[in-house]
Amino acid sequence: MQDGGRSYSSIHSIRGVVRPAFAMAVEDDLLRKNPFDFELAKVLIDDSVKRDALTAKQERDFLKFIREDEYFSQFYDGMFILFKTGLRISELCGLTVRDIDLQERTMDINKQLQYTGGKKAYI
């Protein structure tokens, strides 16, 4: 698979799905041995690239740009919340006033906005 252009992380994900299925087949005596019961790093080269988050300075610069831009300034509060909480955009869009406790400084993340296609969306 790696020679065919699949990345290490893709192969790792596929193996993560297939391995338990074959383990069940072994438990049910359909197979004698699980062919996916091996350490992946011993067989493949880990070609995955580490992705870094923004540095603190990059975050400050980005938020400063948004705050000071004539058009993007309208999105500043949302972007600030996304950066400081780690919320997904869909979770932010699903927040209601009842989910936020300013006294305890907490948010209850229990829903998200989802699109079903076209212009239909639900929380």
Secondary structure, DSSP 8 states (H G I E B T S, - for coil): -TTTT--HHHHHHHHHHHHHHHHHHHHTTS-SS-TT-S-GGGTS-----------HHHHHHHHHHHHHSTTGGGGHHHHHHHHHH---HHHHHT--GGGEETTTTEE------EEEETTEEE-
